[in-house]
Amino acid sequence: MNITIRQFQIFEAVAQYLSYTRAAELLYLSQPAVSMQIKQLESEVEMPLFERMGKKLFLTEAGEELLIYARNISHQLAELDDVFNEMRGSKKGRLTIAVATTANYFALKLLGEFYRRFSGTNISLDVTNRERLLNHLNDNTADMVIMGQPPEGMDVEATAFLDNPLVVIAPKGHRLANKKQIPLSVLQQETFIMREHGSGTRIAMERFFEESGYSISSVMEMSSNEAINQAVEAGLGLGIVSQHTLELELALGRLDILDVESFPIMRHWYLVHRQGKRLTALMEAFKRLVIEDAAEVLQT
């Protein structure tokens, strides 16, 4: 097959957005130019790469396979650029980081400190849910991931670097706010605002109550901790969130952390990357910052 790197780039853009128009805008090309390159690519592989159903564009099975190779090629080219930057003694480079939505509260401080030390770095940050974090690790589309629970059964290297206490929150003035060592049995009488199924916080919470022999009821699910904090503040129920997400709400007196027996549930934040991944000097520097200096950076 005679496939150019540019064709791979165009295909990857169309596959990412499932839109010829959006890909053309991203690559500063006309839509006909994008369509022509995809047609030439399909001619080379002798199979359709996309199919349209109604107004929506979907990858075919061949397209799914090609996307894996296209992403690997893009990643290797970016890695090669980083290697050459190092050989030239440049402090410039690329760093692609993905973090759990809960970790965004402190991850930005860490990235800010890193950028202060290495101002020539081009940093790409994806703040997302657990499912997409796992996809990043599986597809090797992020250099490093910050998450609360490393995946099992995936070939990764995970290093704990910061405590992550989960606490029970209530709206200001709640009847339990001034109680000490609230029994877990009392929580069974309350409704809870929960994260979506599959989130690290939800997994840890359900495991804790199952091991304790208790169950709690849910009035609704939220896809972010900000939404949970706002729902609790509005009086829709109690919540269990990472204490790292509460700095603003506690400072403004909007929420209370309840004194519940066996709480906080102590977890940890982890820096995760693929096992055997070739780390550039910039990646190594970021890893050292997170593992060795995170606690000090976050106290300032």
TALIN-V940652 format. One record per pair of residues at least 12 apart in sequence whose ideal C-beta (glycine too) atoms are under 10 Angstrom apart, sorted by the first residue. I is the first residue (numbers start at 1). J is the second residue. D is the distance in whole Angstrom. If there is no record, write none. Layout:
# TALIN-V940652
[[I;J;D] [I;J;D]]
This chain:
# TALIN-V940652
[[1;41;9] [1;44;5] [1;45;7] [1;46;9] [2;40;10] [2;44;6] [3;40;9] [3;41;6] [3;44;6] [3;45;8] [3;66;9] [3;69;9] [3;70;9] [3;73;10] [4;37;9] [4;40;9] [4;41;9] [4;44;10] [5;70;10] [5;73;7] [5;74;9] [5;77;7] [6;27;9] [6;29;10] [6;37;7] [7;37;5] [7;38;8] [7;40;7] [7;41;5] [7;44;8] [7;70;9] [8;37;10] [8;41;8] [8;66;8] [8;67;10] [8;69;8] [8;70;5] [8;71;9] [8;72;10] [8;73;6] [8;74;7] [8;77;9] [9;23;10] [9;26;10] [9;27;7] [9;37;9] [9;70;8] [9;73;9] [9;74;7] [9;77;9] [10;23;7] [10;24;9] [10;26;10] [10;27;6] [10;29;8] [10;33;8] [10;34;6] [10;35;10] [10;36;10] [10;37;5] [10;38;7] [10;40;10] [10;41;8] [10;70;10] [11;23;9] [11;34;9] [11;37;8] [11;38;6] [11;41;6] [11;42;9] [11;49;7] [11;50;9] [11;59;10] [11;63;8] [11;66;7] [11;67;8] [11;69;10] [11;70;6] [12;66;9] [12;67;7] [12;69;10] [12;70;4] [12;71;7] [12;73;9] [12;74;6] [13;25;9] [13;26;5] [13;27;6] [13;29;9] [13;34;8] [13;70;10] [14;26;9] [14;27;9] [14;34;7] [14;35;9] [14;37;9] [14;38;6] [14;41;10] [14;49;8] [14;50;7] [14;57;8] [14;59;9] [14;63;9] [14;67;10] [15;38;10] [15;49;8] [15;50;8] [15;57;9] [15;59;6] [15;63;7] [15;64;9] [15;66;8] [15;67;5] [15;70;7] [15;71;9] [16;67;9] [16;70;10] [16;71;9] [17;57;9] [18;50;8] [18;52;10] [18;56;7] [18;57;4] [18;58;7] [18;59;8] [19;31;10] [19;34;10] [19;56;9] [19;57;6] [20;32;9] [20;33;10] [20;34;5] [20;35;6] [20;38;8] [20;50;9] [20;57;8] [21;34;8] [22;34;10] [23;35;10] [23;37;10] [23;38;9] [38;50;7] [38;63;10] [41;63;10] [41;66;8] [41;70;10] [42;60;9] [42;62;9] [42;63;9] [42;66;10] [45;62;6] [45;63;9] [45;65;9] [45;66;7] [46;62;9] [47;60;7] [47;61;9] [47;62;4] [47;63;9] [47;65;9] [47;66;9] [48;60;5] [48;61;10] [48;62;7] [48;63;8] [49;61;10] [49;62;6] [49;63;4] [49;64;9] [49;65;9] [49;66;6] [49;67;9] [50;62;10] [50;63;6] [51;63;8] [67;139;9] [68;139;8] [68;140;10] [71;139;6] [71;140;8] [71;141;6] [72;139;9] [72;140;7] [72;141;10] [74;141;9] [75;96;9] [75;139;9] [75;140;6] [75;141;7] [75;142;10] [75;143;9] [76;140;10] [78;93;9] [78;94;6] [78;96;8] [78;122;10] [78;143;9] [78;280;10] [79;94;9] [79;143;9] [79;277;10] [79;278;7] [79;280;7] [79;283;10] [81;93;8] [81;94;7] [81;280;10] [82;94;6] [82;95;9] [82;143;9] [82;278;9] [82;279;10] [82;280;4] [82;281;8] [82;282;7] [82;283;8] [83;278;9] [83;280;7] [83;281;10] [85;120;9] [85;280;8] [85;281;9] [85;282;8] [86;280;6] [86;281;5] [86;282;8] [90;120;7] [90;281;10] [90;282;10] [91;117;9] [91;118;6] [91;119;8] [91;120;5] [91;121;8] [91;281;9] [91;282;8] [91;285;10] [92;118;8] [92;119;9] [92;120;4] [92;121;7] [92;122;7] [92;282;9] [93;118;8] [93;120;7] [93;121;6] [93;122;7] [93;123;10] [93;280;6] [93;281;8] [93;282;4] [93;283;8] [93;285;10] [94;121;7] [94;122;5] [94;123;8] [94;124;7] [94;143;8] [94;280;9] [94;282;8] [94;283;10] [95;111;9] [95;114;8] [95;115;9] [95;118;8] [95;121;5] [95;122;7] [95;123;5] [95;124;7] [95;125;9] [95;142;10] [95;143;6] [95;144;8] [95;280;9] [95;282;6] [95;283;7] [95;285;9] [95;286;6] [96;122;9] [96;123;8] [96;124;5] [96;125;8] [96;126;8] [96;136;9] [96;141;7] [96;142;5] [96;143;5] [96;144;8] [96;145;10] [96;283;9] [97;110;9] [97;111;7] [97;114;9] [97;123;7] [97;124;7] [97;125;5] [97;126;7] [97;127;9] [97;136;9] [97;142;6] [97;143;7] [97;144;6] [97;145;7] [97;146;7] [97;271;10] [97;283;10] [97;286;8] [97;290;10] [98;124;9] [98;125;8] [98;126;4] [98;127;8] [98;128;6] [98;132;7] [98;133;6] [98;134;10] [98;135;9] [98;136;5] [98;137;8] [98;141;8] [98;142;4] [98;143;9] [98;144;8] [98;145;5] [98;146;8] [98;147;8] [98;272;9] [99;111;9] [99;125;7] [99;126;7] [99;127;6] [99;128;8] [99;133;8] [99;142;9] [99;144;9] [99;145;7] [99;146;4] [99;147;7] [99;269;9] [99;271;10] [100;127;8] [100;128;8] [100;129;7] [100;130;7] [100;132;10] [100;133;6] [100;145;8] [100;146;7] [100;147;5] [100;148;6] [100;149;9] [100;164;10] [100;199;8] [100;200;6] [100;201;9] [100;225;10] [100;242;9] [100;269;8] [100;270;10] [101;127;6] [101;128;7] [101;129;6] [101;130;9] [101;132;10] [101;133;10] [101;195;9] [101;199;8] [101;200;10] [101;201;10] [101;223;8] [101;224;5] [101;225;7] [101;226;8] [101;245;9] [102;127;10] [102;129;10] [102;130;10] [102;146;10] [102;147;9] [102;148;7] [102;164;8] [102;166;10] [102;195;9] [102;199;8] [102;200;8] [102;201;7] [102;224;9] [102;225;5] [102;226;10] [102;241;7] [102;242;5] [102;244;7] [102;245;6] [102;269;9] [103;127;8] [103;133;10] [103;145;10] [103;146;5] [103;147;7] [103;148;7] [103;162;9] [103;164;8] [103;200;10] [103;242;8] [103;244;7] [103;245;9] [103;269;6] [103;270;10] [104;125;9] [104;127;5] [104;128;9] [104;146;9] [104;224;9] [104;225;9] [104;226;10] [104;244;9] [104;245;9] [105;225;8] [105;226;10] [105;242;8] [105;243;10] [105;244;5] [105;245;6] [105;246;9] [105;247;7] [105;248;9] [105;298;10] [106;146;9] [106;162;8] [106;164;10] [106;242;10] [106;244;6] [106;245;10] [106;247;9] [106;269;8] [106;294;8] [106;297;9] [106;298;5] [107;125;8] [107;127;8] [107;146;6] [107;244;10] [107;269;9] [107;290;9] [107;294;10] [108;125;8] [108;127;9] [109;294;9] [109;297;6] [109;298;6] [109;300;8] [110;146;8] [110;161;10] [110;162;10] [110;271;10] [110;286;8] [110;289;7] [110;290;6] [110;293;8] [110;294;6] [110;297;6] [110;298;8] [111;123;6] [111;125;7] [111;146;10] [111;286;8] [111;289;9] [111;290;10] [112;297;9] [113;289;7] [113;290;10] [113;293;8] [113;294;9] [113;296;10] [113;297;5] [113;298;9] [113;300;9] [114;282;9] [114;285;7] [114;286;6] [114;288;10] [114;289;5] [114;290;9] [114;293;10] [114;297;9] [117;285;7] [117;286;10] [117;289;8] [118;281;9] [118;282;6] [118;285;7] [118;286;8] [118;289;9] [120;282;9] [121;282;6] [121;285;9] [121;286;9] [122;282;10] [123;282;10] [123;286;9] [124;141;10] [124;142;8] [124;143;9] [125;142;10] [126;141;9] [126;142;7] [126;145;9] [127;146;10] [127;224;10] [128;142;10] [128;145;10] [129;195;9] [129;196;7] [129;198;8] [129;199;7] [129;200;9] [129;223;7] [129;224;9] [130;147;7] [130;148;8] [130;149;8] [130;151;9] [130;195;9] [130;196;9] [130;198;6] [130;199;5] [130;200;6] [130;201;9] [130;202;9] [130;203;8] [131;196;9] [131;198;6] [131;199;9] [132;145;10] [133;145;5] [133;146;9] [133;147;5] [133;148;10] [133;149;10] [133;151;8] [133;200;9] [133;272;8] [134;147;9] [134;150;10] [134;151;6] [134;154;7] [134;156;10] [134;198;9] [134;272;10] [136;272;9] [136;273;10] [136;274;10] [137;150;9] [137;151;7] [137;154;6] [137;155;9] [137;156;6] [137;158;10] [137;272;7] [137;273;8] [137;274;6] [138;151;9] [138;154;7] [138;155;10] [138;156;10] [138;274;9] [139;274;10] [140;273;9] [140;274;6] [140;277;8] [142;272;9] [142;273;8] [142;274;9] [143;273;7] [143;274;9] [143;277;8] [143;279;8] [143;280;8] [143;282;9] [143;283;5] [143;286;8] [143;287;9] [144;157;10] [144;271;6] [144;272;7] [144;273;5] [144;274;9] [144;277;9] [144;279;9] [144;283;7] [144;286;7] [144;287;7] [144;290;8] [145;158;9] [145;270;8] [145;271;8] [145;272;5] [145;273;7] [145;274;9] [146;161;9] [146;162;9] [146;269;6] [146;270;7] [146;271;6] [146;272;8] [146;290;7] [146;294;10] [147;200;7] [147;269;8] [147;270;6] [147;271;9] [147;272;6] [148;164;6] [148;166;9] [148;199;9] [148;200;4] [148;201;7] [148;203;9] [148;204;7] [148;242;8] [148;267;6] [148;268;7] [148;269;6] [148;270;7] [149;164;10] [149;199;9] [149;200;4] [149;201;9] [149;203;6] [149;204;7] [149;267;7] [149;268;9] [149;269;10] [149;270;8] [149;272;10] [150;200;10] [150;268;10] [150;270;5] [150;271;10] [150;272;5] [151;272;8] [154;272;9] [154;274;8] [154;275;9] [155;274;7] [155;275;4] [155;276;8] [155;277;10] [156;270;9] [156;272;5] [156;273;7] [156;274;6] [156;275;6] [156;276;10] [156;277;9] [157;270;10] [157;271;9] [157;272;7] [157;273;6] [157;274;7] [157;275;5] [157;276;8] [157;277;8] [157;287;10] [158;268;10] [158;270;5] [158;271;7] [158;272;5] [158;273;8] [158;275;10] [159;268;10] [159;269;10] [159;270;6] [159;271;5] [159;272;8] [159;273;9] [159;287;8] [159;290;8] [159;291;6] [160;267;9] [160;268;4] [160;269;7] [160;270;5] [160;271;8] [160;291;9] [161;268;8] [161;269;6] [161;270;7] [161;271;6] [161;287;9] [161;289;10] [161;290;5] [161;291;5] [161;292;8] [161;293;9] [161;294;5] [161;295;8] [162;244;8] [162;267;10] [162;268;7] [162;269;4] [162;270;9] [162;271;9] [162;290;8] [162;291;9] [162;294;5] [162;295;7] [162;298;8] [163;243;9] [163;244;9] [163;264;9] [163;266;6] [163;267;8] [163;268;6] [163;269;8] [163;295;9] [164;200;9] [164;201;9] [164;204;9] [164;242;6] [164;243;8] [164;244;7] [164;264;9] [164;265;9] [164;266;8] [164;267;4] [164;268;5] [164;269;5] [164;270;9] [165;241;10] [165;242;7] [165;243;5] [165;244;8] [165;257;10] [165;263;8] [165;264;4] [165;265;7] [165;266;6] [165;267;7] [165;268;10] [166;200;10] [166;201;6] [166;204;6] [166;205;7] [166;208;8] [166;240;6] [166;241;7] [166;242;6] [166;243;7] [166;244;10] [166;263;7] [166;264;6] [166;265;4] [166;266;8] [166;267;6] [167;239;9] [167;240;7] [167;241;7] [167;242;8] [167;243;5] [167;245;10] [167;246;8] [167;255;10] [167;256;10] [167;257;5] [167;258;8] [167;259;10] [167;260;8] [167;263;6] [167;264;5] [167;265;8] [168;182;8] [168;184;10] [168;187;7] [168;190;9] [168;192;9] [168;205;10] [168;232;10] [168;238;6] [168;239;7] [168;240;6] [168;241;9] [168;256;9] [168;257;7] [168;258;4] [168;259;9] [168;260;5] [168;263;6] [168;264;8] [168;265;9] [169;193;9] [169;228;8] [169;229;7] [169;232;5] [169;233;9] [169;238;7] [169;239;5] [169;240;7] [169;241;6] [169;243;9] [169;245;9] [169;246;7] [169;249;8] [169;250;9] [169;254;10] [169;255;5] [169;256;7] [169;257;6] [169;258;7] [170;190;9] [170;232;7] [170;233;9] [170;235;9] [170;237;9] [170;238;5] [170;239;8] [170;255;7] [170;256;5] [170;257;8] [170;258;5] [171;231;10] [171;232;6] [171;233;5] [171;234;7] [171;235;5] [171;236;9] [171;237;9] [171;238;9] [171;239;10] [171;254;8] [171;255;7] [171;256;7] [172;232;10] [172;233;8] [172;235;10] [172;249;9] [172;252;10] [172;253;6] [172;254;6] [172;255;6] [172;256;6] [173;235;9] [173;256;8] [174;190;9] [174;232;9] [174;235;8] [174;238;8] [174;255;9] [174;256;6] [174;258;8] [175;190;10] [176;189;10] [176;190;8] [176;238;8] [176;256;9] [176;258;6] [176;259;9] [176;260;8] [177;255;10] [177;256;4] [177;257;9] [177;258;7] [177;259;9] [178;256;9] [178;258;10] [178;259;9] [179;258;7] [179;259;7] [179;260;9] [180;258;10] [180;259;5] [180;260;10] [180;261;10] [181;259;6] [181;260;8] [181;261;5] [181;262;9] [181;263;10] [182;258;6] [182;259;6] [182;260;5] [182;261;7] [182;263;9] [183;214;9] [183;260;8] [183;261;6] [183;262;10] [184;208;9] [184;209;8] [184;212;6] [184;213;9] [184;214;5] [184;216;9] [184;260;7] [184;261;6] [184;262;7] [184;263;9] [185;212;10] [185;213;10] [185;214;7] [185;261;10] [186;214;10] [186;258;10] [186;260;8] [186;261;9] [187;209;8] [187;212;10] [187;214;7] [187;215;10] [187;216;6] [187;217;10] [187;238;7] [187;240;9] [187;258;9] [187;260;7] [187;261;10] [187;263;10] [188;209;9] [188;214;6] [188;215;7] [188;216;6] [188;217;8] [189;216;9] [189;217;9] [190;216;7] [190;217;8] [190;219;10] [190;237;7] [190;238;5] [190;258;10] [191;216;8] [191;217;6] [191;218;7] [191;219;4] [191;220;9] [191;236;8] [191;237;4] [191;238;7] [192;205;9] [192;216;5] [192;217;7] [192;218;5] [192;219;7] [192;220;9] [192;221;10] [192;228;9] [192;232;9] [192;236;10] [192;237;5] [192;238;5] [192;239;6] [192;240;7] [193;218;7] [193;219;7] [193;220;6] [193;221;8] [193;222;6] [193;227;8] [193;228;5] [193;229;9] [193;230;9] [193;231;5] [193;232;6] [193;234;10] [193;236;6] [193;237;5] [193;238;7] [193;239;5] [193;240;9] [193;241;9] [194;206;9] [194;216;9] [194;217;10] [194;218;5] [194;219;9] [194;220;8] [194;221;5] [194;222;7] [194;228;8] [194;237;9] [194;238;10] [194;239;8] [194;240;8] [194;241;10] [195;221;7] [195;222;6] [195;223;7] [195;224;8] [195;225;7] [195;227;9] [195;228;7] [195;239;9] [195;240;8] [195;241;8] [196;221;5] [196;222;7] [196;223;5] [196;224;9] [197;221;8] [199;221;9] [199;222;10] [199;223;8] [199;224;10] [199;225;9] [200;242;9] [200;267;8] [200;269;10] [200;270;10] [201;225;8] [201;228;9] [201;239;10] [201;240;7] [201;241;7] [201;242;7] [201;245;10] [201;265;9] [201;267;9] [202;218;10] [202;221;8] [202;240;9] [203;267;10] [204;240;9] [204;242;10] [204;265;6] [204;266;10] [204;267;6] [205;239;10] [205;240;5] [205;241;10] [205;265;7] [207;265;9] [208;240;9] [208;262;8] [208;263;9] [208;265;5] [208;267;10] [209;240;9] [209;262;10] [209;265;10] [211;262;10] [212;261;9] [212;262;7] [214;262;10] [216;237;10] [216;238;9] [216;240;9] [217;237;9] [218;237;8] [219;231;9] [219;236;6] [219;237;5] [219;238;10] [220;236;7] [220;237;8] [222;236;10] [222;239;9] [222;241;10] [224;245;9] [225;239;8] [225;241;5] [225;242;7] [225;244;9] [225;245;4] [225;246;9] [226;241;10] [226;245;8] [226;248;10] [226;249;10] [227;239;10] [228;240;8] [228;241;6] [228;245;8] [229;241;7] [229;245;7] [229;246;7] [229;248;9] [229;249;5] [229;254;8] [229;255;7] [230;249;9] [230;254;9] [230;255;10] [232;249;9] [232;254;9] [232;255;6] [232;256;10] [233;249;7] [233;252;10] [233;254;5] [233;255;6] [238;258;7] [238;260;10] [239;255;8] [240;258;10] [240;260;9] [240;263;8] [240;264;9] [240;265;8] [241;255;9] [241;257;10] [242;264;9] [242;265;10] [242;267;8] [242;269;9] [243;257;7] [243;264;7] [244;269;8] [244;298;9] [269;290;9] [269;294;8] [270;290;10] [271;286;9] [271;287;6] [271;289;10] [271;290;5] [271;291;6] [271;294;9] [273;287;8]]
